[in-house]
Amino acid sequence: MGRALRIIVPNLPFHVLNRGNNRQLVFKDSEDFKYYLGLLIKYKKEFGFKLYHFILMPNHAHFLLEPTAEGSLPKFMQKITLAHTRYFNKKYQSIGHVWQGRYKSSLIDKEDYFIWCGLYIELNSVRARLAVLPEDWRWSSYNFYAFGKIDSLTENLIDVDPYYLKLGSTSQERQNRYREVVKEIIKEDSLKRIRKNLDGGVFGSDDFAKKIKEKFEGAFLGLRGRPRKEEKWT
């Protein structure tokens, strides 16, 4: 089967998913998570993209980001993957690929879909039963939005989701509303619907999806193949 053609457009948001090779662990301890966050900060500054939401899971990473220059997304993913691979193989005395060959990317409609995609990302730890509540998982942007927490790991890393600002007129109102929205979508059916759309390569309204497909005729996002099995730490 041929590879999916990749659409790389500046100033449009993407959901990006990168998995460990053969679903292997890519973060084994706290230092691994911290090192990768340091790489994110470094390459975010180099490539100038906006990072709105993220989560690092034991065997994969999710981002909601917006490239600001043509072709910067694949360059960023290549650099951070190579840099982390060198670190990982040296630390664990291993060789070969750490991450899978290709990351997956999906175009995200702005407006309501934008923040829903962000919440979907941040709820991964709960869905995977690695945390009871999303705030219990340290390696995501959730606590930044839900509680206004900024620490040395997230400082200079997160760009405020522009649609988050619409949740209230004060920081406290926005944080309270954000936590309420989590309760609304934490039901498995809602999360499955979001995941299905992301797997299809476009997450947005019917009109948005139609315009994207017409604009990029002949290209498609997301990988197709056998139906996905339930995965650990999805």
C-alpha positions as CSV (number, residue, x, y, z in Angstrom):
1,M,0.0,0.0,0.0
2,G,1.3,3.5,-0.9
3,R,2.0,6.0,1.7
4,A,-0.5,8.8,2.5
5,L,0.3,12.0,0.7
6,R,1.2,14.6,3.3
7,I,-0.3,18.1,3.2
8,I,2.0,20.7,4.7
9,V,0.5,24.1,5.0
10,P,1.6,27.0,7.3
11,N,-0.9,28.7,9.6
12,L,-3.2,25.8,9.7
13,P,-3.4,23.7,12.9
14,F,-2.5,20.0,12.9
15,H,-3.0,17.1,15.2
16,V,0.2,15.2,15.2
17,L,0.7,11.6,16.5
18,N,4.0,9.9,16.7
19,R,4.4,6.3,18.1
20,G,7.2,4.3,19.3
21,N,8.6,1.7,16.8
22,N,6.5,-1.5,17.2
23,R,4.7,0.4,20.0
24,Q,7.7,0.2,22.2
25,L,8.2,2.4,25.2
26,V,9.9,5.7,24.3
27,F,9.7,7.2,27.8
28,K,10.7,4.9,30.6
29,D,11.3,7.3,33.5
30,S,10.8,10.9,34.5
31,E,14.1,12.0,33.0
32,D,13.1,10.7,29.6
33,F,9.9,12.8,29.7
34,K,11.9,15.9,30.8
35,Y,14.5,15.5,28.1
36,Y,11.9,15.3,25.4
37,L,10.1,18.4,26.7
38,G,13.5,20.2,26.6
39,L,13.8,19.2,22.9
40,L,10.3,20.5,22.3
41,I,11.2,23.9,23.7
42,K,14.5,23.9,21.7
43,Y,12.9,23.1,18.3
44,K,9.8,25.2,18.9
45,K,12.1,28.1,19.2
46,E,14.1,27.1,16.1
47,F,11.1,26.4,13.8
48,G,8.7,29.0,15.3
49,F,5.6,26.9,15.4
50,K,2.8,27.3,17.9
51,L,2.2,24.5,20.3
52,Y,-1.3,24.6,21.8
53,H,-1.9,21.2,23.4
54,F,0.3,18.2,24.0
55,I,0.6,14.9,25.9
56,L,3.5,12.6,26.2
57,M,2.5,9.0,26.8
58,P,4.8,6.0,27.6
59,N,4.9,4.9,23.9
60,H,3.7,7.9,21.9
61,A,3.2,11.6,21.8
62,H,0.3,13.9,20.7
63,F,0.6,17.5,19.7
64,L,-1.9,20.2,18.5
65,L,0.4,22.6,16.7
66,E,0.4,25.2,14.0
67,P,3.4,25.6,11.7
68,T,4.2,29.2,10.7
69,A,6.6,28.4,7.9
70,E,6.3,26.3,4.8
71,G,7.7,22.8,5.3
72,S,8.6,23.4,9.0
73,L,6.5,20.5,10.4
74,P,8.4,17.6,8.7
75,K,11.7,19.3,9.5
76,F,10.7,19.6,13.2
77,M,9.5,16.1,13.4
78,Q,12.7,14.8,11.8
79,K,15.0,16.7,14.1
80,I,13.2,15.9,17.4
81,T,12.9,12.2,16.4
82,L,16.6,11.9,15.6
83,A,17.7,13.9,18.7
84,H,15.6,11.8,21.0
85,T,16.7,8.5,19.3
86,R,20.3,9.4,19.9
87,Y,19.6,10.1,23.6
88,F,17.5,7.0,24.0
89,N,19.9,4.6,22.4
90,K,22.8,5.9,24.3
91,K,21.0,5.8,27.7
92,Y,19.6,2.3,27.2
93,Q,22.5,0.9,25.2
94,S,20.3,0.0,22.2
95,I,20.5,0.5,18.5
96,G,18.0,1.0,15.7
97,H,14.7,2.9,15.4
98,V,13.0,4.2,18.5
99,W,10.1,5.9,16.7
100,Q,8.0,4.5,13.9
101,G,8.8,5.5,10.4
102,R,6.1,8.1,9.8
103,Y,4.1,10.3,12.1
104,K,0.4,10.9,11.4
105,S,-1.1,14.3,11.0
106,S,-4.6,15.6,10.6
107,L,-5.8,19.0,9.7
108,I,-8.0,20.6,12.4
109,D,-10.9,23.0,11.8
110,K,-10.6,26.1,14.0
111,E,-13.6,27.3,16.1
112,D,-15.1,24.6,18.4
113,Y,-13.2,21.6,16.9
114,F,-9.9,23.2,17.9
115,I,-10.4,23.0,21.7
116,W,-12.1,19.7,21.5
117,C,-9.1,18.2,19.8
118,G,-6.9,19.7,22.6
119,L,-9.1,18.1,25.3
120,Y,-9.0,14.8,23.4
121,I,-5.2,14.9,23.5
122,E,-5.1,15.7,27.2
123,L,-7.5,13.0,28.2
124,N,-5.3,10.2,26.7
125,S,-3.9,9.4,30.1
126,V,-7.4,8.8,31.5
127,R,-8.5,6.7,28.5
128,A,-5.4,4.6,28.9
129,R,-6.0,4.2,32.7
130,L,-2.7,5.7,33.5
131,A,-4.4,8.4,35.6
132,V,-7.8,8.7,37.3
133,L,-8.0,12.4,36.5
134,P,-6.2,14.3,33.7
135,E,-4.5,16.6,36.2
136,D,-2.8,13.5,37.7
137,W,-0.7,13.1,34.6
138,R,2.2,15.5,34.7
139,W,3.2,15.2,31.1
140,S,0.5,17.2,29.3
141,S,-0.9,20.7,28.8
142,Y,-4.0,20.0,30.8
143,N,-2.9,21.6,34.1
144,F,-1.9,24.8,32.2
145,Y,-5.5,25.2,31.0
146,A,-7.5,23.7,33.8
147,F,-5.6,25.3,36.7
148,G,-3.3,27.9,35.3
149,K,-0.2,26.0,36.3
150,I,3.1,26.9,34.7
151,D,6.4,25.2,35.7
152,S,9.9,24.9,34.4
153,L,8.7,22.1,32.1
154,T,6.0,24.0,30.4
155,E,7.3,27.6,30.6
156,N,8.0,28.9,27.1
157,L,6.4,25.8,25.6
158,I,2.6,26.3,25.4
159,D,0.9,28.9,23.3
160,V,-2.6,29.7,24.6
161,D,-5.3,28.1,22.6
162,P,-7.2,31.1,21.1
163,Y,-10.5,29.4,21.6
164,Y,-9.8,28.8,25.2
165,L,-9.9,32.6,25.7
166,K,-13.6,32.5,24.7
167,L,-14.5,30.3,27.6
168,G,-14.7,33.3,30.0
169,S,-13.7,36.8,30.7
170,T,-11.3,36.0,33.6
171,S,-8.7,33.3,34.1
172,Q,-10.8,31.7,36.8
173,E,-13.9,31.5,34.6
174,R,-11.9,29.9,31.8
175,Q,-10.3,27.4,34.1
176,N,-13.7,26.4,35.6
177,R,-15.3,26.1,32.2
178,Y,-12.4,24.0,30.9
179,R,-12.8,21.5,33.7
180,E,-16.6,21.4,33.0
181,V,-16.0,20.7,29.3
182,V,-13.8,17.8,30.3
183,K,-16.7,16.2,32.1
184,E,-18.9,16.6,29.0
185,I,-16.6,14.8,26.7
186,I,-15.0,12.2,28.9
187,K,-17.7,9.7,28.0
188,E,-16.1,7.1,25.7
189,D,-18.5,7.6,22.8
190,S,-17.4,11.3,22.5
191,L,-13.8,10.3,22.5
192,K,-14.3,7.6,20.0
193,R,-16.0,10.0,17.6
194,I,-13.1,12.4,17.8
195,R,-10.6,9.7,17.3
196,K,-12.4,8.4,14.2
197,N,-12.4,11.8,12.6
198,L,-8.7,12.3,13.4
199,D,-7.9,8.9,11.9
200,G,-9.7,10.2,8.7
201,G,-7.2,13.0,8.4
202,V,-9.6,16.0,8.9
203,F,-11.4,17.0,12.1
204,G,-14.0,19.7,11.6
205,S,-17.4,20.5,10.1
206,D,-18.7,18.9,7.0
207,D,-18.1,22.1,5.1
208,F,-14.5,22.4,6.3
209,A,-13.8,18.8,5.3
210,K,-15.3,19.3,1.9
211,K,-13.2,22.5,1.3
212,I,-10.0,20.7,2.4
213,K,-10.6,17.7,0.1
214,E,-11.4,20.0,-2.8
215,K,-8.4,22.2,-2.2
216,F,-6.0,19.3,-1.9
217,E,-7.6,17.0,-4.5
218,G,-5.6,13.8,-4.9
219,A,-4.1,14.0,-1.5
220,F,-5.4,12.4,1.7
221,L,-4.4,12.6,5.3
222,G,-4.2,9.7,7.8
223,L,-3.2,6.2,7.0
224,R,-5.6,3.6,5.7
225,G,-5.4,-0.1,6.1
226,R,-6.7,-2.8,8.4
227,P,-9.1,-1.8,11.2
228,R,-7.1,-0.7,14.2
229,K,-7.0,-3.0,17.2
230,E,-7.5,-1.7,20.7
231,E,-4.0,-0.7,21.8
232,K,-2.4,-0.2,25.2
233,W,-1.7,3.4,26.0
234,T,-3.8,4.7,23.1
